[in-house]
Amino acid sequence: MDKNHNELGNDRLTETEVLETEAASPEAALIEKGTRRWSLFSSLRYAEYRYLWSGALLSNIGTWIQSVALGLFVFQLTHSEFTLGLVNFSSSIPTLFLALVGGIVADRYQRRSLIIVTQVVQMLLALTLGILISLHTANVANIIIISLVTGIASSFGFPAWLSLIPELVPKKDLLNAVALNSAQFNVARLIGPAIAGFIISLLGVAASFYINSLSFLAVIIALLLIKPPPIKIRKSEVSVWKNFTEGINYAKEHTSAAVLLICVGTLTTFGMSHTTLMPVYAIDILKTGARGLGYLFAATGLGAVTGALIVAGLTHIIPRRNLIKLGIFSYSILLLVFAFSKVFIISLLAQVGIGIAFLTTTSSINTSLQLMAPTQIRGRVMSLFVWAFMGLFPIGSLIVGSLARLIGSPPTLAIGAAVLLITSAILYFRPQLLENVG
């Protein structure tokens, strides 16, 4: 243990470096492939990171189980696409406003303690929602309030989580730790929804929330087991606003960077937000119920895991700019297929393809931004990527939910597919927009 900590102390990263590396996608290890041999599981050699990774995997499985159950319950309760969008909006909107504040808090307090507090809060909120459903007192108002508070807790916990990982592994294995951190999230995304349908069918909706509440114990116990080396908390002399505006100014001055950020924002708003309507498709259109809903979410997770492997293998063969254009085009076509499909197996295959296209696009954009931006402002540029990737999702959910209420779910998703198709056409016919992308 002491040996590990000594090594960690020598290799500890600054916060800017953390933001730079943690934003990386699974293929990030390819960046340093030429300088050292990369082992797929090298970061798991360190017991403390292994505890954290394992706890996070179990906890994220529980989170995905609850996500499926919540969407199903809300739609069964209200039969309103708008309410589905509103609930997603409530849980995600805090990220839009509090992510930077969460970063400041992570710099001023011990990160492990902050994460434990946020995990306990989320555990209690899941338990509360399960009890409300069991007592038949759950309604839209208390669901939205609980979703909003959960989002606030997550907004403070996420930056601290990202900042903690470099304290558990040496610098030489950090990129591997980042890759495995992303992998465990997508594995949970595959497993959680797949078993959620069975849990709901056998034990009821409320059981999903109890199971998620228990799953938080895994990561809390893991956090209690690890002992990261004490770090000196120091206040930054540069304001958050100045850091933020410098990243924006870089994007303004470099067309390719701005285009990449617009692309990921468009994909999130008009593409990824289609998951808000998944309960509508499972219940009303495909007639598959809770199990079908779980399979649809799991299919997207399977596609994401597959996409990570594909990108890792194709990065040295196909230029990233081509992967980005192909990914957005493929997403638009597959989303159109899903929008009007009434055959479950076709919808399932479309979701697998959507998962592949989404991760291929976002990870290629992610890596391109990392390589393009100068070292001194790379963290701020990548924070814009995180904002576009996560912060715009609630806006997309609200748009999708509102439109679906007015014109129906299939036409709403068709509009999103059209926007993405236009985006891909612009990139194909104006290649100079991505001329600086490898």
PyMOL commands that set and color helices and strands:
alter all, ss='L'
color gray80, all
select helices_A, chain A and resi 2-11+15-22+26-32+42-45+47-78+81-108+111-134+140-167+171-203+205-225+240-253+255-270+272-285+289-314+320-340+344-372+375-391+393-407+409-429+431-434
alter helices_A, ss='H'
color red, helices_A
deselect
rebuild
show_as cartoon
